[in-house]
Amino acid sequence: MPCRSSSRWDSFTRFRRDAQGVVSRVGLLLLDEIHLLNDPGRGPTLEAVVARMRTLSQSADVRGTPIAALRTVSLSATIRSNAHSAGPSLAHRPSPPLHRAPGVS
């Protein structure tokens, strides 16, 4: 299971010759700190990673591999006040939290 920051994954998928073999085995894209989409410094890289992974998942070359059924889970501890801003970029509607830690409203 590759675990990378958005900038590292962006670099890996763009510049490594063997990236396609690794990327084709990714079935779940877990995006933490999704509220950074609005950050001028880090948002464009995060958005590029999401777009690239979605494009790759729809390629005819990956049929029958895990990425062909790519699922995306977006996480943020602070997105409650601006959840509407992330939805259009990710082409989905935000879901209510599945679990809240005790003492967290």
Secondary structure, DSSP 8 states (H G I E B T S, - for coil): -----HHHHHHHHHH-TTHHHHHTT--EEEES-GGGGG-TTTHHHHHHHHHHHHHHHT-GGGTTSGGGG-EEEE--SSGGGGHHHHHHHHTS-----S---TT--
